Amino acid sequence: MSEYIFKLPDLGEGTVESEIGEWFVKVGETVEEETVVGTMMTDKAAVELSSPVTGKVLKLAGEPGDIVAVGAPLIVFETDATAAAAADETDDAPLRADATVAAAPAPAPAPKANDGGRIVTSPAIRRLAKEHGVDLQSVQGSGPGGRILRADLDAHVNGTAAKPAAAPAKRATGTREIKVIGLRRVIAERMSASKREIPHFSYVEELDITELEALRQHLNARSDNTGGRLTLLPFLGLALVRVLKSFPQCNATYDKARNVIVQHDAVHLGVATQTPDGLKVPVVRHAESRSLQDLAAEMRRVAEAARDNTAKKQELTGSTITITSLGKLGGIASTPVINQPEVGIIGVNRAVERPVVVNGQIAVRLMMNLSTSFDHRFVDGYDAAAMVQDIKDMLEHPATIFV
């Protein structure tokens, strides 16, 4: 027998170190080659790592949240000399990793999720399954190769979870300490940096979207819905694309290292998305070249990829301006935090019917607020307000979006 040291590979994008996200093995456990042993966190995603050998785990580099340098020992295995030698031959092979799976070595075709083989799913789904006390071996995956998706877990939980029996009321005395690691740590650092470094200027405007909602419902009624029903966000995205031609200073990013504002002709639209791991901003590339239906479909696709951790790294970077919505929880107004290095963000609040004065008469209209924030270093208040007014005009007269 001999020892084989599995070192942290290069995860790409110039990564020199990575944070331990989660271990799927423990010391003393014997694992097969290509078994997923854990996840490492990059700035954008969890990367699954597979064991390069069959052997017993002798040592792990640390606990979730600890930082490991590229090339440093990650796991020490006890294995036979032949297997260790074979693995050593591949140590210098280039490694490719996407947002969820690191290819070192290339994985074998994934077995079905409930056939007793390796469970194929994301770290977020594993974490949710633990919280619900669900054995993922009992969940049938509907994704490629039997991958368990969020919808599969939700269906299993909703179909099998028993209602807890009523218990007598008692005083709560427990506490829980939750280590701030992984994506939550990245979110905390970026939000802090954004509020610390950017002088936010917020502007809220009220919109009458009665006509827009009528158009949305009309288009949904005429559609076969194979691509999903239209929400208000694609209309907002299309209106934003149109008005940014007149406000290039708002479709910009700040290069702090060079002290340069980069104005973009292309609109790479960030879509703030709540996921089981926290807030992510997947990107719709070249929103300026898309139709309403195309924009809506791509927004759905990248948002779902962010939620189930299948988004590629390039789908989580490079946005030039972001839109955000809390849906039915949108409230009256909000103060969205700018997604660095962008200089503006557009937020949608809840739409509600209420009486308003129209042409001297009281009428019931569907009203909604836009809550926006801009980097006051580079976007003047007048320009921000003028841009929002142009968006308001388009959304209140939705035919103009398509002119």
N, C-alpha and C positions, 0 to 999 in steps of 0.2 A: 504493500500500500504506500501511497505517497500523498503529499499535499498539493492541491492546485489552487492558486490565488487568482480569483476573478477580479480584474481591475476595472474601475469605472471607465467605459469607453467614451470617446468624443461624441456628444449628442448633437453636434452641429451648431451652426450660427455663432461660431466663435466662443462656445461655452467653455469656460476653464474650470468651473466647479458646478455642482448641482446639489440640491437638497433632497434628502431621503424623504419620500412621500409615504410609503407604506411597505411593510414586509408581508409576503404571503408564505414565508417559510420561517422556521425557527431553528435555533441551535440544537443539534442532535437529530434533526429530521433528515431522512434520505430522500433525495429528489432525482427525477429522471432528467436526462438531457432535454433541453428545449422547454422545460417547465418554466412558467412565468414565476420568478422569485420575488419580484417587488416592483415598485415604481420609483422613479426619480423625477423631481419637479424641475422643469425649466421655467423661464419667465412666463411662458404661454400655456404649457400643457403638462400633463402627466405622461411620462414615457415608460412603458413596460419593458423590463429587461428579462431575458430568458437565460437559464443556466446553460453554459457551454459544455457541461460534463454531467455524467451521472455520478453521484457521490453523496456523502454525508456532510451536512453543514457543521463545520467546526467553529466558525466565528463570523459574526456580522459586523459591519463597519461602525454601526451606531444605531441610534433610535430615530424614528420619524422626526424631522425637523433639523437633524444634524447635517452639516455641510461636508461634502466629500469632493476632493479635487479630482479632475480628470487624470487618469493614470494611477490613482491611489487604490490600495486594496479595498474591495467592496465586500467580497465573501471569500472565506477560505473553506475549501472542500477537502474531504478525505476521499481519495479515489485511487483506482489502480493506475499503475505507471503508464500503461498503454493508452488509456483514455486521456490522461493528463498530457502526454506527448502529442496526441492528435489534436487536442484543444490548443496547445501551444503553437502548432503550425498555423492556426487561423488567427492568432492574436493580432498580427499586423494587417489583416484584411480590413479594407475600408468598411466602416459601419454607416448604415443609413437608418435614420429614425424618423418616424412621423409623429403626429400628435399623440398617438396612443400606444404604438408598438415599436420597440427598438429591434432592428434586424441583426442581431448578433447572437447566435447564428440565424440564418433564414429559417423561419418556423415551418414546420410541416403543416399540411392541410389541417385546419382546425376540426376536431370531432364535434359531433352534436353536443349541445350544452348539458344534456341530461343522460348521456350514455356511460357515465362513470369516468370519462376522460377529463382532459383539462377544460375547465370552464372558461369560455371565451366571452369576456365582457369588459367593461371599463372599471377603473378604480372607484368612480362615483357610484356605480351600481352595486359594487361589492360593499361599499360603506352603507348604502341604503339598506341592502339586504341584512347586514348585521344589525342595524337599528330596528328592523322589523322582525328579527329573529327568523329569517327565511334561509333555508338551505338551498343555495343556487343549483344544486344537483337536481332539485325537484322542479325547476323552472324550465319550461320549453322555450328556447330562443327562436325568434323569427327573423333575425338578421342574417347576413351572409355567413355561411359556414356554421349556422346555429348560434351566432352571437346573440347574447341576451341583451335586449334593448330596455330602455326605461319603461316603455309601454308593456313589455312582457312582465316585468316585475310588478308594475301597478296592477295589471290584470290578475296576477297570481295573488297579490295581497288582498285585493278587493273581493276575490272569489273565495278565499279560504280563511280570512281573518275572522276570528270569533269576537263578538262584543264582550268587553270586559264586564265582569260581574260588579254590581254596585258594592262599594266598600264604605265603611263608616268614615266620616270625616275625621281627619287628624291633623295635627300641626306638622308642617314641613320643616325639617331641620337640616336636610342634606345640602351639600354644595358640589359643584363639578368644576374642575379646572380643565379648560380646553386649550391645548397648546396652539398658538397661532403659527401655523406652518402651511406650506404648499401655496395654493392659489390664494387662500385667505391672507397669507402674509404678503404676497405680491400686491393684492388689492389694497391692503392697509398702507403699504409703503407708497404706492402710486397715488392714492387719494390724499395722503398726507403731503406728498411732494406737490401735487397739483394745487391744493389750498395754500400751501406755504409759499410757493413760488409765483403763482398767478394771481394778480388782482382781479378777481371775478366781478363782472358787471352783469347783473341780472335784469331781465326785462320781461314783463308778463303782458300779454295782449289777449283780449276776448274775441272769439270768432262765432259767427252765426253759421253753423254747418248744416242747416236744414236742407238746403239744396244738394249739398255734397252727400249727405246721408241718403237722400232720395235716389241720387245717381248710383251710389254704392249698392243699394238694395235692388235697383233695376238691373244692374249688370250681373249681380249674383243670381237673380231670377232667370236671366237669359242664358246663364252658363250651365254646363253639365256638371260643374264642380269637381271635375277630375283633377284639376290643379289646385283645389282648395278655394275657399270663399275669400273674397277680398275684404280686408280690414281697412281702416282709415290710414294706416301707416304708408302703404304704397302711394296713395294720393299725396300725402305730405312729402314723401321722398321725391316724387316727380315735380311737385311745385318748388321744392327746395332746389332741385337741379336747375330749373328754369331761371329762378331769380339769382342764383349764384353767378350767372354770366355778367350781371350788373354789379356784383359785389365780390370781386375776386379776392379781396383782402380777408374775407370770411372763409374761403375755401383754401386754407393755408396751414402750414405747419412751421413751428419755430425750431430752427437748428441752434440749440443753445451753445454747442461747442464752437460753432463758427459765427454766432451772433447774426444769423441770417434768417429772414422770413422767406419761405419758399411757397409761392403761389402756384396752385395746380390747375391746369386746364381740365384734367380728368377729375371726376367726382367719385372718389372711393368712399362709399357711404358706410359708416360704422352703425351697427344696429345693437344697442345695449340690450343684453339678453340675460335674464336670470336663469341660472343653472343650479343643479344640486350642489356644485362646488362653490358657487358664488357668482358674482357678476363677470360676464365676459362680453367682449365687443367683436363679434364676427363681422367680416367686411364684405359688402357687395361691390365688386370691382366694376368700374366704368358704368356707374348708374346713369351717366349722361347719355349713354347709347342704348338704353333699354326702354321698351314699351311698358305700359302700366302692368300688363299681365306678366311680362318677363321679370320686371322689378319685383312684383309680389312673389313670384315663384322662387326667385333667388333669395329674397329675404327669408322665406320659410325654410329654404334648404340650409342656408348657413346658420340660422338660429337653431334648427334641430341638430345639426352637426355639433354645434357648441354644447348643446344640452347633453348629448350622449357621448361626448368626448371623442368623436370621430373627425372633428375639424382638423385640417392640416395647418401647419404653422403659418403658411402664407395666407390662410383664410382668417387669421386672428391678428394680423398686423397690416400696417400701411393705410389705415383710413385717413381721410382728409377732413371730414366733418362727421359728427355723430348725431343720430336721433335716438330718443329714449322715451319709453312709455311704460307706465305701471298698469295699463289696461283699466279694468273696472276699479282698481285701487288708486287710480290716478289723482284723486283729491281735487281741490280747487286750484292750487298753485304749488309749485315746487321750485327749488333752486338747484338745478342739476350741476354736477361737478364736471369741469372740462376734462376730456380725455387727452392728456398730453401725448404728443406735442401739438395737438390741434389747438385752434384758437376760438372755437365755437361749438356749442351743443344746443340742440333743439328738443325740448321736452313737451310731450302731449299729456294733458290732464283729462279727467273724466268728462264725458259729454252728458249733459242733463237738460231736460225740457224745463223751461221756465217762462214766465210772462215778461215780454219786453215791448218797448214802444217802437212800432214800425209805421213810418209815414203818419205819425200823429195818432195811431190806434194801437191798443194793447193787443198783442198776439202771442200765442204760445210758439216758441222757437226752440230749436235744439242748439244749445250754447256750449262752447268748450274753450278752455284757455290754452294758449301756448306759453310755456315757461322756458325762457332761453337764458343762457349764460355765455359771455364772451370774455376774451382776454383783453382787458382794458389797456394793456401796453400797446397793442397793435390794432385793435378795433375800436374806433371812436363810438361813443354812445349814439350819435346821430345816425351813423351808418348802420349800426345794429338795429336801431328802431326802424329805419327806412326799409331794411331788408325784411324784417318781420311784418311790416305793413304790406309789403308786396306779396308775401306769402299769404297773409290774411285776405288780400283782395282776390288772389287766385282760388283759395279754398272756398270763399264765399260765393264766387262765380266760377264753378268748377269747369265750365266749358273752356275758359281761358287757359287752363292747364294744357289743353290739347291743341291750342292755336299756335 
